Amino acid sequence: MGLWLLLLLLHFQLVLCVLLPAPLDVSISSFNLEHTLSFLPGPHTPSDANFTVQVLHSRKNSWRPVAACLELKAGQICNLTKTFKDLFDHYRARVQAVTPNKTSNWTMSRWFQPVSDTVLGPPDLSVSGCGNCLILQLRLPASTVLRQNLQLKDLYRELVFHVQRTRDGTQFRLNLPYEEETVITYLQPGVEYCVTVSVTSLFNSNTVPSKPQCAFTSPPSSRSSLPTVFSLMGVFSVLAFLFLGLVVYGSQLSFKLLRRRIPRTLSYIFQIRRSAPPECLNQSSAYRGFSDCLRWKSEGPD
């Protein structure tokens, strides 16, 4: 009995000596359906150790090696985008450390489903004004795989827009279908609005909003033109005041001249009337006027 126990202890010691430290923190991360696996080497792992990756499909229930991730070095990642072809399937990955004469135990990741576990980033957004509205130009994020890009478009069917007025912080939310160009109407003209967009999906709640993109609905009035307007108004006011002064001064001058001329004219008329013959002063005179009578008396009848 004691001999068997001794042999068993020696066996476990030999096994422990042969095995390498198992990798740590094996995890799968995904952004816009681009999937990567990362890990850390176990403590005291030799620097010449390589790492190999295998994946498991829930529908096939068998581990398969990933051809591009058979000889990874510490710090490298494994791209699983082409390996996880079915968006609704569940996958699991495991990593093993390997040297020419030693191996480690496998370290597995959690189950991963592409459609629900990927993080959906926002589409590219640009904003421009159109009077009392905003024009939103949208474009899907760039993808390295065309097939994945088509699947990504299927997930971007509906978007959430958050619109905020910069002046007072008033905001509202719109749920709209994905379109390359979207117009938001009935906004206040000449006011700046900031817009953020994110994806809403029935299968995925891991979404990231875009950075705010701001624009004026219509060109704002330039404050720098106000001093010019005020200056012009001041100039016109001065000119109007001067014109009014000239009119008043001219009126007073004309009145003074008139006052000087009227007494002279009246005195001249009175002198003529005193020296005029009696028949010229008679109102029943047949002559057309007093001046005709005087001219007739001085020149004589024809």
C-alpha positions in Angstrom: 0.0 0.0 0.0 2.8 2.4 0.9 4.6 1.6 -2.4 1.5 2.5 -4.4 1.0 5.8 -2.6 4.7 6.7 -3.2 4.4 5.9 -6.9 1.2 8.0 -7.2 2.9 11.0 -5.6 5.9 10.7 -8.0 3.4 10.6 -10.9 1.8 13.8 -9.9 5.1 15.5 -9.4 6.2 14.4 -12.9 3.0 15.7 -14.4 3.4 19.1 -12.6 6.9 19.4 -13.9 5.9 18.6 -17.4 2.9 21.0 -17.6 3.4 24.7 -18.5 1.4 27.4 -16.7 -2.0 27.8 -18.2 -2.9 31.1 -20.0 -5.0 33.6 -18.1 -7.8 36.0 -18.9 -8.9 34.4 -22.1 -11.7 36.6 -23.5 -13.5 37.5 -26.7 -14.2 41.2 -27.6 -16.1 42.5 -30.5 -16.8 45.8 -32.2 -19.1 46.1 -35.2 -18.8 42.4 -35.8 -15.0 42.4 -35.7 -14.1 39.7 -33.2 -10.8 39.3 -31.4 -9.5 36.9 -28.8 -7.0 38.1 -26.2 -5.1 36.3 -23.3 -2.3 36.6 -20.9 0.5 34.1 -20.4 0.5 32.3 -17.1 3.1 33.2 -14.4 6.6 31.9 -15.1 5.7 30.9 -18.7 9.0 30.5 -20.8 9.6 33.3 -23.2 9.9 30.8 -26.1 6.4 29.4 -25.5 3.8 29.6 -28.3 0.1 29.7 -27.9 -2.6 27.8 -29.9 -6.3 28.6 -30.2 -9.2 26.4 -30.8 -12.9 27.2 -31.1 -16.1 25.3 -30.3 -19.4 25.7 -32.2 -22.5 25.0 -30.0 -24.2 23.3 -33.0 -21.3 21.0 -33.9 -19.9 20.3 -30.4 -16.3 19.8 -31.5 -13.2 21.8 -31.0 -11.4 23.0 -34.1 -8.1 24.8 -34.4 -7.9 28.3 -35.8 -5.4 28.1 -38.7 -4.2 31.7 -38.2 -3.7 31.3 -34.5 -1.6 28.2 -34.0 1.7 29.8 -33.0 0.9 33.1 -31.3 3.4 34.8 -29.0 2.6 36.5 -25.7 0.8 39.8 -26.3 -0.6 38.8 -29.7 -4.3 38.5 -30.4 -6.3 36.2 -32.5 -8.8 37.5 -35.1 -11.9 35.4 -35.1 -14.1 37.5 -37.5 -14.0 34.9 -40.3 -14.3 32.0 -37.9 -17.6 33.2 -36.3 -19.7 33.1 -39.5 -23.1 32.6 -38.0 -24.4 35.7 -36.2 -26.9 33.7 -34.1 -24.6 30.7 -33.2 -22.8 30.5 -29.9 -19.0 30.1 -29.8 -16.3 29.3 -27.2 -12.6 29.6 -27.5 -9.7 28.1 -25.6 -5.9 28.7 -25.5 -3.0 26.4 -24.6 0.7 27.2 -24.1 3.1 25.0 -26.0 6.9 24.5 -26.1 8.8 21.7 -27.9 8.5 19.4 -25.0 5.8 20.8 -22.8 2.2 21.9 -22.9 -0.2 23.6 -20.6 -3.8 23.0 -19.7 -6.5 24.7 -21.8 -8.0 27.9 -20.6 -11.5 28.6 -22.0 -13.4 31.8 -22.7 -17.1 32.4 -21.9 -19.8 31.6 -24.5 -20.0 34.3 -27.2 -22.9 35.1 -29.6 -21.9 37.7 -32.3 -25.3 39.3 -32.8 -25.9 40.0 -29.1 -22.3 40.4 -27.7 -20.7 42.7 -30.3 -20.6 46.4 -29.6 -22.4 48.4 -32.2 -20.7 51.7 -32.9 -22.5 54.7 -34.5 -22.6 55.4 -38.2 -20.5 58.3 -39.5 -22.5 61.5 -39.1 -22.3 65.0 -40.6 -24.8 67.8 -40.0 -25.6 70.9 -42.0 -28.3 73.6 -41.8 -31.1 74.3 -44.2 -33.1 77.3 -42.9 -35.4 75.9 -40.2 -34.1 72.3 -40.5 -31.0 70.1 -40.3 -29.7 67.7 -43.0 -28.0 64.6 -41.6 -25.7 62.6 -43.8 -25.1 59.0 -42.6 -22.7 56.3 -43.6 -22.1 52.9 -42.2 -18.8 52.3 -40.4 -16.1 50.8 -42.6 -15.6 47.1 -42.3 -12.7 45.0 -43.4 -14.9 42.2 -44.6 -17.6 42.9 -47.2 -19.8 40.0 -46.0 -19.6 41.4 -42.4 -20.5 44.8 -43.7 -23.7 43.5 -45.3 -24.6 41.8 -42.0 -23.8 45.0 -40.2 -26.3 46.9 -42.4 -29.0 44.5 -41.3 -28.3 45.5 -37.7 -28.4 49.2 -38.5 -32.1 49.3 -39.5 -33.2 51.8 -36.9 -31.3 54.7 -35.3 -31.9 56.9 -32.3 -31.1 60.6 -32.8 -30.7 63.0 -29.8 -31.1 66.6 -30.8 -30.1 69.4 -28.4 -30.4 73.1 -28.8 -27.1 74.7 -27.7 -28.6 78.0 -26.4 -30.8 76.6 -23.6 -30.2 72.8 -23.6 -33.7 71.9 -24.9 -33.5 68.4 -26.4 -35.7 65.8 -27.9 -35.3 62.2 -29.3 -36.2 60.7 -32.6 -36.4 57.0 -33.7 -35.9 56.9 -37.4 -35.0 54.1 -40.0 -31.6 54.2 -41.4 -31.3 56.4 -44.5 -28.1 57.9 -46.0 -29.8 61.4 -45.8 -32.3 62.4 -43.1 -33.9 65.8 -42.6 -35.1 67.1 -39.2 -37.6 69.9 -39.8 -39.6 72.5 -37.7 -36.5 73.8 -35.9 -35.8 77.4 -35.0 -33.9 79.3 -37.7 -30.5 80.8 -37.0 -29.9 78.6 -33.9 -27.2 76.0 -33.3 -28.2 72.4 -32.6 -26.0 69.4 -31.7 -26.9 65.9 -32.8 -25.8 62.4 -31.6 -26.8 59.1 -33.2 -26.8 55.5 -31.9 -28.1 52.2 -33.1 -31.1 50.5 -31.6 -31.6 46.8 -32.2 -33.9 44.0 -31.0 -30.9 41.6 -30.6 -28.3 43.9 -29.1 -28.2 46.6 -26.4 -24.5 47.2 -26.5 -24.4 50.5 -28.4 -22.1 53.5 -28.4 -23.4 56.9 -29.4 -21.5 59.2 -31.8 -19.8 62.4 -30.8 -22.0 65.5 -31.0 -22.1 67.1 -34.4 -23.2 70.7 -34.3 -24.5 73.1 -36.9 -26.7 76.2 -37.3 -30.1 75.8 -39.0 -29.3 78.9 -41.0 -26.4 81.4 -41.0 -26.4 83.4 -37.7 -26.6 87.1 -37.8 -23.1 88.6 -37.4 -22.7 90.6 -34.2 -19.7 92.4 -35.7 -22.1 94.3 -38.1 -24.0 95.9 -35.2 -21.4 98.7 -34.6 -21.5 99.6 -38.3 -25.3 99.8 -38.2 -25.2 102.0 -35.2 -22.6 104.2 -36.8 -24.7 104.6 -40.0 -27.7 105.5 -37.9 -25.7 108.1 -36.0 -24.4 109.7 -39.3 -28.0 109.8 -40.7 -29.2 111.4 -37.5 -26.6 114.1 -37.6 -27.3 114.8 -41.3 -31.0 115.0 -40.6 -30.4 117.4 -37.7 -28.2 119.6 -39.9 -30.8 119.7 -42.7 -33.5 120.6 -40.2 -31.3 123.4 -38.8 -30.7 124.7 -42.3 -34.4 124.7 -43.0 -35.3 126.6 -39.8 -32.4 129.1 -40.3 -33.5 129.7 -43.9 -37.1 130.3 -42.8 -36.0 132.8 -40.2 -33.8 134.6 -42.6 -36.5 134.8 -45.2 -38.9 136.1 -42.6 -36.5 138.8 -41.6 -35.9 139.9 -45.2 -39.7 140.0 -45.7 -40.2 142.1 -42.7 -37.6 144.6 -44.0 -39.1 144.7 -47.5 -42.8 145.1 -46.6 -42.5 148.5 -44.8 -40.5 150.0 -47.7 -43.0 148.8 -50.3 -46.0 150.2 -48.2 -44.3 153.6 -47.7 -43.6 153.8 -51.5 -47.2 153.0 -52.3 -48.4 155.6 -49.8 -46.1 158.3 -51.3 -47.4 157.5 -54.9 -51.0 157.7 -53.7 -50.4 161.1 -52.1 -49.0 162.5 -55.4 -51.6 160.8 -57.6 -54.5 162.9 -59.2 -57.9 162.6 -57.8 -59.4 160.8 -60.8 -56.8 157.9 -60.3 -58.0 157.5 -56.7 -61.6 157.1 -57.8 -62.7 153.5 -57.5 -65.1 154.0 -60.4 -62.3 154.9 -62.7 -62.5 153.1 -66.0 -58.9 152.2 -66.0 -57.7 148.7 -65.1 -55.8 149.8 -62.1 -54.0 152.4 -60.1 -50.7 151.8 -61.9 -52.3 152.2 -65.3 -53.8 155.5 -64.2 -50.5 156.8 -63.1 -48.8 155.7 -66.3 -51.5 157.4 -68.4 -51.1 160.7 -66.5 -47.4 160.7 -66.9 -47.3 159.7 -70.6 -50.5 161.3 -71.7 -53.3 159.9 -73.8 -52.5 158.4 -77.1 
